[in-house]
Amino acid sequence: MDEPNALFYEPGGRWRSLAWGPIFCLVALVIELYTGPVVHWFALRLFAVLLMGFTYVQVSAARRHVSVELTPTQLRQGTESVDIVDIAEVLPPADCSDGDYEPKRWETARVLGELTGVPRRRYAIGLRLVGGALVQAWARDDDGLREALEQVVAEKS
């Protein structure tokens, strides 16, 4: 976590993902050792390093652009931060239970984090800012972020 007093945190990407490329190459090495007359030592090492390199780029980008952190004073969504004093209200979630879905106004609002849309496998939370503008916050654990945001915004008032 960036700050020790974070109320909610999602890293966006995990560094342990770097291990998957070498693990797959190790499995391929074991299979080649037991089944074939030729073992591709150089190619397997090369692919392990290449896979780690590509994964490093993805994880570092995810940690920069898709991480979420809520502190008592700020909500950080990727590269954009919003002060808690600027959040007027956490809007209720969309209700799809009756089968007749009518989109809420906040679902078409600007997405926080300087992104064009809510990132994959993340869910939107509507926020009304002090000036009346609507924005979308987002998180993988949207219920956890919503609960923490409601608590922080209520304490602010």
C-alpha positions in Angstrom: 0.0 0.0 0.0 1.2 3.5 -0.7 -0.1 4.9 2.6 -0.4 2.9 5.9 -3.8 4.5 6.6 -5.4 3.2 3.4 -9.1 2.2 4.0 -9.3 0.4 0.7 -6.6 -0.8 -1.7 -6.4 -2.8 -4.9 -3.0 -3.0 -6.6 -4.3 -3.5 -10.2 -1.7 -6.2 -10.9 0.4 -8.5 -8.9 4.2 -9.1 -9.2 3.8 -12.8 -8.6 2.4 -13.0 -12.2 6.1 -12.7 -13.4 6.6 -16.3 -12.2 4.1 -17.8 -14.7 6.4 -17.7 -17.7 9.3 -19.4 -16.1 7.0 -22.0 -14.5 5.5 -22.9 -17.9 9.0 -23.1 -19.4 10.1 -25.4 -16.5 7.1 -27.7 -17.2 8.0 -27.8 -20.9 11.6 -28.6 -19.9 10.5 -31.5 -17.7 8.3 -32.8 -20.5 11.2 -32.6 -23.0 13.5 -34.3 -20.6 11.2 -37.3 -20.2 9.8 -37.6 -23.7 12.1 -36.5 -26.3 15.6 -36.9 -27.6 16.1 -33.1 -27.9 16.0 -30.6 -25.1 15.7 -27.0 -26.2 17.8 -25.4 -23.4 18.4 -22.1 -25.1 14.9 -21.6 -26.4 13.2 -22.4 -23.1 15.5 -19.9 -21.2 14.9 -17.3 -23.9 11.1 -17.7 -23.8 11.2 -17.6 -19.9 13.0 -14.3 -20.1 10.7 -12.9 -22.9 7.5 -13.9 -21.0 8.8 -12.3 -17.9 9.6 -9.1 -19.8 6.1 -8.9 -21.4 4.5 -9.7 -18.1 6.6 -7.0 -16.4 5.3 -4.4 -18.8 1.7 -5.5 -18.2 1.9 -5.6 -14.4 3.7 -2.2 -14.1 1.1 -0.6 -16.4 -1.8 -2.2 -14.4 -0.3 -1.0 -11.1 -0.1 2.5 -12.5 -3.4 2.8 -14.3 -5.8 0.3 -12.7 -4.9 0.5 -9.0 -7.3 1.9 -6.5 -6.6 3.5 -3.1 -8.9 5.2 -0.7 -7.5 7.1 2.3 -9.4 9.3 4.7 -8.5 12.3 2.5 -8.3 11.0 -1.1 -9.6 8.5 -3.6 -7.0 7.5 -6.1 -8.1 5.7 -9.3 -5.2 4.9 -11.4 -3.4 8.2 -12.2 -6.2 10.5 -11.0 -7.0 11.5 -7.4 -10.1 13.1 -6.0 -10.2 14.7 -2.6 -12.9 13.3 -0.3 -14.1 16.8 0.4 -15.0 17.1 -3.3 -17.3 14.1 -3.1 -20.9 15.1 -2.2 -22.6 11.7 -2.5 -22.1 8.0 -3.3 -25.0 7.2 -5.6 -27.0 3.9 -5.3 -26.1 1.0 -7.5 -28.0 0.2 -10.7 -31.0 -2.1 -10.1 -31.4 -4.8 -12.7 -33.5 -7.1 -10.6 -36.9 -6.4 -12.2 -35.8 -7.2 -15.8 -36.7 -3.7 -17.0 -33.4 -2.0 -16.9 -33.2 1.7 -17.2 -29.7 3.1 -17.0 -28.8 5.7 -14.4 -27.4 9.0 -15.4 -24.1 8.3 -13.6 -23.5 5.2 -15.8 -22.7 7.4 -18.7 -20.6 9.9 -16.7 -16.9 10.4 -17.1 -14.7 7.5 -15.7 -12.1 8.4 -13.1 -8.5 7.5 -13.7 -8.1 9.2 -17.1 -9.5 6.1 -18.8 -12.1 5.9 -21.6 -14.2 3.4 -19.7 -14.3 1.2 -16.7 -11.4 -1.3 -16.8 -12.1 -4.9 -17.6 -13.3 -7.0 -14.6 -14.0 -3.8 -12.6 -17.4 -2.5 -11.6 -18.6 1.1 -11.6 -19.7 3.2 -8.6 -21.5 6.5 -9.2 -20.3 9.6 -7.4 -21.8 13.1 -7.3 -19.1 15.7 -6.9 -19.6 18.9 -4.9 -20.2 21.0 -8.1 -23.0 18.6 -9.2 -20.9 16.7 -11.8 -21.3 12.9 -12.0 -18.3 10.6 -12.3 -17.7 6.8 -12.2 -15.3 5.3 -9.7 -14.5 1.6 -10.1 -13.0 -1.4 -8.4 -12.9 -5.1 -8.6 -14.4 -5.3 -5.2 -17.0 -2.6 -5.8 -19.0 -3.5 -2.7 -15.9 -3.0 -0.5 -15.1 0.3 -2.2 -18.7 1.5 -2.0 -18.9 0.7 1.7 -15.6 2.4 2.5 -16.6 5.4 0.4 -20.0 5.8 2.0 -18.3 5.6 5.4 -15.7 8.3 4.6 -18.2 10.6 2.9 -20.6 10.3 5.9 -17.7 11.1 8.3 -16.8 14.1 6.3 -20.3 15.6 6.7 
